[in-house]
Amino acid sequence: MPKIFIINSIFPKRFAGMALWPFILVKSKALKTNAVFINHERIHLKQQLELLILPFYLWYGVEFLLRLCHYKDRHMAYRNISFEREAYSNEDDLHYIKSRKCWAFAGYLKKENRP
C-alpha cells in the first residue's frame, strides 16, 4: 500500500489529490479512507511505474495538450487522457490492480468520452 499524505494547500479547488510516485497526495482526511479514490490513484502509480516514472509525466502532459487542442476544453481534455480513462473506468473495481495487464492504458488511446 502506498504512503498517503494529506496536503491541502497545494491543490486548486477542483482537484482532490494526485499520485506522485511513490506517494498519493490528498486534499482531505476523508479522501485518505475513500477506497475508490485511492484505487484510482493506485492505478496511476502502476502506470507511472510501467513507464519508469518520468516518461509517464511527459506523456501525460503531451497527451493533455493534444486533447486540449482537439476539445478546446480543459476538463474534456483531462478526462480523455488515456491514463485517466483507464483509472476512471476501473476505479470501482478494487481488485483491478491485481488483474491489470501491463500498459493497459494503451487500450484507451483511441477511445474518447463525449460531452
QUIVEN-V615984 format. One record per residue. N is the residue number from 0. BURIAL is + if it has 9 or more other ideal C-beta (glycine too) atoms within 8 Angstrom, else -. Layout:
[[N | BURIAL] [N | BURIAL]]
This chain:
[[0 | -] [1 | +] [2 | -] [3 | +] [4 | -] [5 | +] [6 | +] [7 | -] [8 | -] [9 | -] [10 | +] [11 | -] [12 | -] [13 | -] [14 | -] [15 | -] [16 | +] [17 | +] [18 | +] [19 | -] [20 | +] [21 | -] [22 | +] [23 | +] [24 | +] [25 | +] [26 | +] [27 | +] [28 | -] [29 | -] [30 | +] [31 | +] [32 | -] [33 | -] [34 | -] [35 | +] [36 | +] [37 | +] [38 | +] [39 | +] [40 | +] [41 | +] [42 | +] [43 | +] [44 | +] [45 | +] [46 | +] [47 | +] [48 | +] [49 | +] [50 | +] [51 | -] [52 | +] [53 | -] [54 | -] [55 | +] [56 | +] [57 | -] [58 | +] [59 | +] [60 | -] [61 | -] [62 | +] [63 | +] [64 | +] [65 | -] [66 | +] [67 | +] [68 | -] [69 | -] [70 | +] [71 | -] [72 | -] [73 | -] [74 | -] [75 | +] [76 | +] [77 | +] [78 | +] [79 | +] [80 | +] [81 | +] [82 | +] [83 | +] [84 | +] [85 | +] [86 | +] [87 | +] [88 | -] [89 | +] [90 | +] [91 | -] [92 | -] [93 | -] [94 | -] [95 | +] [96 | +] [97 | -] [98 | -] [99 | +] [100 | -] [101 | -] [102 | -] [103 | +] [104 | +] [105 | -] [106 | -] [107 | +] [108 | -] [109 | -] [110 | -] [111 | -] [112 | -] [113 | -] [114 | -]]
